[in-house]
Amino acid sequence: MISVIFENDDFIVVSKPENEDFHDTDEQLGFFNRVKETLALDELYPIHRLDKVTSGLLLMAKTLTACQALNLGFENRTTRKLYLAIATGKPKKKQGLIKGDMERSRRGSWRLLRTTQNPAITRFLSSGLGEGTRAYLLSPKTGKTHQLRVAMKSIGAPILGDSLYAGDAADRVYLHAFALQLTFNNTPYVFSCLPTTGKYFQHLLEHEWLAPLLLPETDTGSQTDLNPEICHKQYLEGLFERLS
């Protein structure tokens, strides 16, 4: 089953589960081709990708014209993404900018350098969750391989469950592509998808960052008739601005 967040004639937004390869392997179809096959789409183009261990939102184009337009949004950085992460340990800083070139390291990993010739750039906020854990809201400004995982390790807070980058053992890697903001054909869109697996993510759902997104669809006891969809959209736009 594919979790479809949004679909029109031009593009589709889906939610990828953790521990599923984006590309095909020798053993099975990757997530991209599983979406194409399950939804019986003749054409489908990937706009961005997620690591196998990362869950959350993915954008795919249904036509070549849409693909070109959506890719442009990433190239000129008008399309923006937010990720949720959880880590243990005390970070070197609790918010700010993580910036540096990246180079290959051992066992398929990468490391952050102090040079900035072609840097990976990530802006972030964090907040304590208790029990030695901390929540992070991450906004990548570039799209480097393993960028967020490397960024988190560089501040002394590797992502929980991410053994490749020395994260503490857990039931999953606690990195989730949470929100996506884009403009297509002069129409603004904002999408979100909360994580559904991982016991530590369940604690995060009660955090002040996410509580406004858990409003009921109807609230007949309220004195004001607020449209939850509009409230969610405005709140998400506010999060994007905080990390712009």
Salt bridges, closest charged atoms under 4 A:
GLU7 OE2 - LYS62 NZ 2.84
GLU18 OE1 - ARG172 NH1 3.72
GLU20 OE2 - ARG34 NE 2.83
ASP21 OD2 - LYS52 NZ 3.89
ASP51 OD2 - HIS146 NE2 3.94
ASP51 OD2 - ARG149 NH1 3.12
GLU103 OE2 - ARG111 NH2 2.36
ASP162 OD1 - ARG149 NH2 2.77
GLU237 OE2 - LYS233 NZ 2.59
GLU241 OE2 - ARG80 NH2 3.08
